[in-house]
């Protein structure tokens, strides 16, 4: 049996007539940039997230960057975030001229540790970017309390967590801004790059709308140093179709995660692996189903021979990436992030994944541990 990490073709086939019609309608309209579908998607995403406004942009990275720009964060400022995330989080901070300041994560949800955040605050700190990693929400009440105490902005990196909830509220609705990615592999994925920033602050949304079109208030009247970052009309049309199924797909992911957990417990593999947790007051959407293993590298090699695709999200913490050497961090600075990075492995996870495929993956892992015992 071959079990892919994800299968985008299956999802497309399940809604093919609707997707094909949406694409054809855009082609027939002749409107390809910032058209009706972008406007409607912005309204629909805002309503889904529980905020007032949304601004479609070219990628999740741009959603972070334009949020920072709109909040006036730039040269000489510091932004606290996690070193255990995709590099785009730090990249956006650097792109506006600010300095990323890293702090360690918690081992239960792999998200930023609020107690560590407090230790990193300086006179230059202007914002916190918590990342809802793998689809598990951060401890937003603690982070918001810190932000209020120190007058800091909060930009939620929701790239992996659309639909996730903390205490009954959707991620992206807690901070000043929320940034979402529509990269094809995401729970709500486009057929190319795309992203969206959400906020309930009209001034911020208006500023981001200007920034995404070269800083132009009106055509050829440029009030700010902006950029070209627009969500394509074709992608917006596709996303509008898929958004209708997002809750159903997220529930399917949660069901598949529960099957994994049940089978791991049944086989006793929870003694060999660290399974993902869903903390109280949290709704996990399992963009990634990741386990930790002390034999991670050998396990990955074995699973490949068994036809099981895996990936590591993320094997190198950002603070020890070559590009950020100038920040002066070293190995050992963030032990939790480094421990997780050296042991984490992502298993197949997508809504269309079948129970027998999950059973096969678990049995393959069981064979691996039997072979080395």
C-alpha positions as CSV (number, residue, x, y, z in Angstrom):
1,X,0.0,0.0,0.0
2,X,1.1,3.6,-0.7
3,X,-0.1,6.2,1.7
4,X,0.8,9.8,0.7
5,X,1.3,12.6,3.2
6,X,-1.7,14.3,1.6
7,X,-3.7,13.8,-1.6
8,X,-5.0,17.1,-3.2
9,X,-6.3,15.2,-6.3
10,X,-8.9,13.4,-4.1
11,X,-10.2,16.6,-2.7
12,X,-10.4,18.2,-6.2
13,X,-12.3,15.1,-7.6
14,X,-14.8,15.4,-4.7
15,X,-15.9,18.9,-5.7
16,X,-14.7,19.0,-9.4
17,X,-18.0,20.3,-11.0
18,X,-18.1,23.3,-8.6
19,X,-14.4,24.1,-9.0
20,X,-14.5,23.8,-12.8
21,X,-17.5,26.1,-12.9
22,X,-16.0,28.7,-10.6
23,X,-12.8,28.8,-12.8
24,X,-14.8,29.0,-16.0
25,X,-17.0,31.8,-14.6
26,X,-13.9,33.8,-13.9
27,X,-12.5,33.2,-17.3
28,X,-15.8,34.2,-18.9
29,X,-15.9,37.4,-16.8
30,X,-12.5,38.7,-18.0
31,X,-11.9,40.1,-14.5
32,X,-8.7,38.6,-12.9
33,X,-7.4,41.1,-10.3
34,X,-9.3,42.2,-7.2
35,X,-12.7,41.4,-8.6
36,X,-16.0,40.3,-7.2
37,X,-14.7,36.9,-5.9
38,X,-11.9,38.5,-3.9
39,X,-14.4,41.0,-2.4
40,X,-16.9,38.2,-1.5
41,X,-14.2,35.9,-0.2
42,X,-12.9,38.7,2.1
43,X,-16.5,39.1,3.5
44,X,-16.9,35.3,3.9
45,X,-13.5,34.8,5.6
46,X,-14.2,37.7,8.0
47,X,-17.5,36.2,8.9
48,X,-16.1,32.7,9.3
49,X,-13.3,34.0,11.6
50,X,-15.5,36.2,13.6
51,X,-13.9,39.6,12.7
52,X,-15.2,42.6,10.8
53,X,-12.8,42.8,7.8
54,X,-10.4,40.8,5.7
55,X,-7.8,41.8,3.1
56,X,-6.8,39.3,0.4
57,X,-3.1,39.2,-0.4
58,X,-0.6,37.1,-2.4
59,X,0.5,34.8,0.4
60,X,0.4,34.0,4.1
61,X,3.9,35.6,4.3
62,X,2.5,38.8,2.8
63,X,-0.4,38.7,5.3
64,X,2.1,38.8,8.1
65,X,4.3,41.5,6.5
66,X,1.4,43.8,5.6
67,X,0.0,43.5,9.1
68,X,3.3,44.6,10.5
69,X,3.6,47.4,8.1
70,X,0.0,48.6,8.8
71,X,0.8,48.6,12.5
72,X,3.8,50.8,11.9
73,X,6.3,48.2,13.0
74,X,9.7,48.7,11.4
75,X,13.4,49.7,11.7
76,X,14.7,49.4,15.3
77,X,11.6,47.6,16.6
78,X,11.6,44.1,18.1
79,X,8.9,41.4,17.6
80,X,8.8,38.3,19.8
81,X,7.9,35.0,18.2
82,X,8.7,31.3,18.3
83,X,11.8,29.7,16.7
84,X,9.8,26.5,16.0
85,X,7.8,27.5,13.0
86,X,8.1,27.9,9.2
87,X,10.8,30.6,8.5
88,X,8.2,32.9,6.9
89,X,7.2,34.1,10.4
90,X,10.7,35.5,11.1
91,X,11.1,36.5,7.5
92,X,8.1,38.9,7.6
93,X,9.5,40.6,10.7
94,X,12.9,41.1,9.0
95,X,11.3,42.3,5.8
96,X,9.9,45.4,7.6
97,X,13.2,46.1,9.2
98,X,12.4,44.9,12.6
99,X,14.3,42.3,14.7
100,X,12.8,38.9,15.5
101,X,13.3,38.0,19.2
102,X,12.8,34.3,19.8
103,X,11.6,32.5,22.9
104,X,11.0,28.9,23.7
105,X,7.9,26.8,23.3
106,X,5.8,24.6,25.5
107,X,6.2,20.8,25.1
108,X,2.5,20.1,25.3
109,X,1.3,22.0,22.3
110,X,4.6,23.1,20.7
111,X,3.4,26.8,20.8
112,X,5.1,29.8,22.2
113,X,5.4,29.8,26.0
114,X,3.8,33.0,27.5
115,X,6.1,32.9,30.5
116,X,9.1,32.9,28.2
117,X,7.6,35.8,26.2
118,X,7.5,38.0,29.3
119,X,11.2,37.4,29.8
120,X,12.1,38.7,26.3
121,X,10.3,42.0,26.5
122,X,12.5,45.1,26.2
123,X,12.0,48.8,25.5
124,X,12.2,48.0,21.8
125,X,9.5,45.3,21.8
126,X,6.5,46.4,19.8
127,X,4.6,43.2,19.0
128,X,4.2,39.4,19.6
129,X,3.5,37.0,16.8
130,X,2.2,33.7,18.2
131,X,2.0,30.8,15.8
132,X,-0.9,28.4,16.1
133,X,1.3,25.5,15.0
134,X,0.0,22.4,13.3
135,X,-3.6,23.7,13.9
136,X,-3.4,23.8,17.7
137,X,-4.3,27.3,19.1
138,X,-1.9,29.2,21.4
139,X,-2.8,30.3,24.9
140,X,-4.2,33.5,23.7
141,X,-5.6,34.8,27.0
142,X,-2.2,34.8,28.6
143,X,-0.6,36.4,25.6
144,X,-3.2,39.1,25.4
145,X,-2.8,39.9,29.1
146,X,1.0,40.4,28.5
147,X,0.3,42.5,25.4
148,X,-2.1,44.7,27.3
149,X,0.3,45.1,30.2
150,X,3.2,46.2,28.0
151,X,1.1,47.9,25.2
152,X,2.2,45.5,22.6
153,X,0.5,44.6,19.3
154,X,-0.5,41.0,18.6
155,X,-0.4,39.4,15.1
156,X,-1.7,35.9,15.0
157,X,0.1,33.6,12.6
158,X,-2.8,31.4,11.6
159,X,-1.2,29.9,8.5
160,X,-1.8,26.4,9.7
161,X,-4.9,26.9,11.8
162,X,-7.9,28.2,9.9
163,X,-11.0,27.0,11.8
164,X,-9.1,26.3,15.0
165,X,-10.7,27.6,18.2
166,X,-9.6,28.8,21.6
167,X,-12.3,29.1,24.3
168,X,-15.0,29.0,21.6
169,X,-13.5,31.7,19.4
170,X,-11.8,31.2,16.1
171,X,-8.0,31.9,15.9
172,X,-7.4,35.2,14.1
173,X,-10.0,37.0,16.1
174,X,-8.0,37.6,19.2
175,X,-5.1,39.9,18.1
176,X,-4.9,43.2,16.3
177,X,-4.5,41.1,13.1
178,X,-4.6,37.5,12.0
179,X,-2.6,36.2,9.0
180,X,-3.8,33.1,7.0
181,X,-2.1,31.2,4.2
182,X,-3.9,29.5,1.3
183,X,-0.9,27.5,0.2
184,X,-2.3,24.3,-1.5
185,X,-1.4,22.0,1.3
186,X,-3.3,24.0,4.0
187,X,-6.7,23.0,5.4
188,X,-8.1,25.7,3.1
189,X,-5.8,25.6,0.1
190,X,-5.8,27.4,-3.2
191,X,-4.4,26.0,-6.4
192,X,-1.4,28.3,-6.1
193,X,-0.2,30.9,-3.6
194,X,-2.6,33.1,-1.7
195,X,-3.2,34.6,1.7
196,X,-5.5,36.9,3.7
197,X,-5.2,39.2,6.7
198,X,-8.1,39.7,9.1
199,X,-8.8,42.4,11.6
200,X,-11.7,44.3,13.2
201,X,-9.8,47.6,13.0
202,X,-11.0,49.5,9.9
203,X,-8.0,51.7,9.9
204,X,-5.6,48.7,9.7
205,X,-7.7,47.1,6.9
206,X,-7.8,50.3,4.9
207,X,-4.0,50.7,5.3
208,X,-3.4,47.1,4.1
209,X,-5.6,47.6,1.1
210,X,-3.5,50.5,0.1
211,X,-0.2,48.8,0.9
212,X,-1.1,45.7,-1.3
213,X,-1.5,47.9,-4.4
214,X,1.9,49.7,-4.3
215,X,0.8,52.2,-1.6
216,X,-1.8,53.8,-3.9
217,X,-4.8,55.6,-2.4
218,X,-6.0,56.2,-5.9
219,X,-4.5,55.1,-9.2
220,X,-1.1,56.9,-9.7
221,X,-1.4,58.6,-6.3
222,X,1.0,56.8,-3.9
223,X,0.9,57.8,-0.3
224,X,2.9,54.9,1.2
225,X,5.8,52.7,0.2
226,X,3.7,49.6,-0.6
227,X,4.1,46.6,-2.7
228,X,2.3,44.3,-5.2
229,X,0.4,41.7,-3.1
230,X,-3.0,40.9,-4.5
231,X,-5.0,37.7,-4.2
232,X,-5.8,36.4,-7.7
233,X,-9.5,36.4,-8.7
234,X,-9.2,32.7,-9.9
235,X,-7.8,31.7,-6.5
236,X,-10.5,33.6,-4.7
237,X,-13.2,31.8,-6.7
238,X,-11.7,28.4,-5.9
239,X,-11.4,29.3,-2.3
240,X,-15.0,30.4,-2.1
241,X,-16.1,26.9,-3.2
242,X,-13.8,25.2,-0.8
243,X,-14.7,27.4,2.2
244,X,-18.2,25.8,2.1
245,X,-16.6,22.5,2.9
246,X,-14.0,23.6,5.4
247,X,-15.9,22.7,8.6
248,X,-16.6,19.3,7.2
249,X,-13.0,18.7,6.2
250,X,-11.7,19.9,9.5
251,X,-14.0,17.5,11.3
252,X,-12.7,14.7,9.1
253,X,-9.1,15.6,10.1
254,X,-10.1,15.5,13.8
255,X,-11.8,12.2,13.3
256,X,-8.6,10.8,11.6
257,X,-6.5,12.2,14.5
258,X,-8.7,10.3,16.9
259,X,-8.3,7.1,14.9
260,X,-4.5,7.5,15.0
261,X,-4.6,8.1,18.8
262,X,-6.9,5.1,19.4
263,X,-4.7,2.8,17.4
264,X,-1.5,4.0,18.9
265,X,-3.0,3.3,22.4
266,X,-4.4,0.0,21.3
267,X,-0.9,-1.2,20.1
268,X,1.0,0.3,23.0
269,X,2.9,2.6,20.7
270,X,2.1,5.6,22.9
271,X,5.0,4.3,25.1
272,X,7.4,4.7,22.1
273,X,6.0,7.9,20.7
274,X,4.8,11.3,22.0
275,X,1.4,11.8,20.5
276,X,-0.2,15.2,19.7
277,X,-2.4,16.6,22.4
278,X,-5.5,18.8,22.3
279,X,-5.4,21.0,25.4
280,X,-8.5,22.0,27.4
281,X,-10.5,24.9,25.8
282,X,-8.8,24.2,22.5
283,X,-10.1,22.9,19.2
284,X,-7.2,21.4,17.1
285,X,-7.7,21.2,13.3
286,X,-4.7,19.0,12.6
287,X,-3.2,20.7,9.6
288,X,-0.4,18.4,10.6
289,X,-0.6,15.2,12.7
290,X,2.9,15.0,14.2
291,X,4.4,12.5,16.6
292,X,7.8,12.5,18.3
293,X,10.2,9.7,18.3
294,X,13.7,9.3,19.6
295,X,14.3,7.1,16.5
296,X,12.8,9.7,14.2
297,X,15.3,9.5,11.3
298,X,15.4,5.7,11.2
299,X,11.6,5.6,11.5
300,X,11.2,7.9,8.5
301,X,13.6,5.7,6.5
302,X,11.7,2.6,7.4
303,X,8.3,4.1,6.6
304,X,9.5,5.1,3.2
305,X,10.3,1.5,2.4
306,X,6.7,0.6,3.5
307,X,5.2,3.2,1.1
308,X,4.3,5.7,3.8
309,X,5.1,9.3,3.1
310,X,6.3,11.5,6.0
311,X,7.7,14.9,6.5
312,X,9.5,16.9,9.3
313,X,7.8,20.1,10.3
314,X,10.4,21.5,11.2
315,X,13.8,19.9,11.6
316,X,15.8,23.1,12.1
317,X,14.7,25.7,14.6
318,X,14.9,29.2,13.1
319,X,17.4,30.5,15.6
320,X,20.1,28.2,14.3
321,X,19.3,28.7,10.6
322,X,22.3,30.0,8.7
323,X,20.5,33.2,7.6
324,X,19.9,34.3,11.2
325,X,23.4,33.7,12.6
326,X,23.8,37.5,12.9
327,X,21.2,37.5,15.7
328,X,23.7,35.7,18.0
329,X,21.6,32.7,19.0
330,X,23.2,29.3,19.5
331,X,22.3,25.7,20.1
332,X,21.0,25.2,23.6
333,X,19.3,28.6,23.8
334,X,15.8,27.1,23.3
335,X,15.9,23.5,24.6
336,X,12.2,22.7,24.1
337,X,12.2,23.9,20.4
338,X,15.4,22.0,19.7
339,X,14.2,18.8,21.3
340,X,11.0,18.8,19.3
341,X,12.8,19.7,16.1
342,X,15.1,16.7,16.5
343,X,12.3,14.2,17.2
344,X,9.2,15.4,15.3
345,X,7.7,13.6,12.3
346,X,4.5,14.3,10.4
347,X,2.3,11.4,9.4
348,X,-0.2,11.3,6.5
349,X,-3.2,13.6,7.3
350,X,-5.9,14.8,5.1
351,X,-9.7,14.7,5.1
352,X,-10.0,11.9,2.5
353,X,-7.5,9.6,4.4
354,X,-9.2,6.3,4.9
355,X,-9.3,4.3,8.2
356,X,-7.6,1.3,6.6
357,X,-4.7,3.6,5.4
358,X,-4.3,4.9,9.0
359,X,-4.3,1.3,10.2
360,X,-1.6,0.5,7.7
361,X,0.6,3.5,8.9
362,X,0.2,2.4,12.5
363,X,1.0,-1.2,11.7
364,X,4.1,-0.1,9.8
365,X,5.3,1.9,12.8
366,X,4.6,-1.1,15.0
367,X,6.8,-3.3,12.6
368,X,9.6,-0.7,12.9
369,X,9.7,-0.8,16.7
370,X,9.4,-4.6,16.7
371,X,12.4,-4.8,14.3
372,X,14.6,-2.8,16.7
373,X,13.5,-4.2,20.0
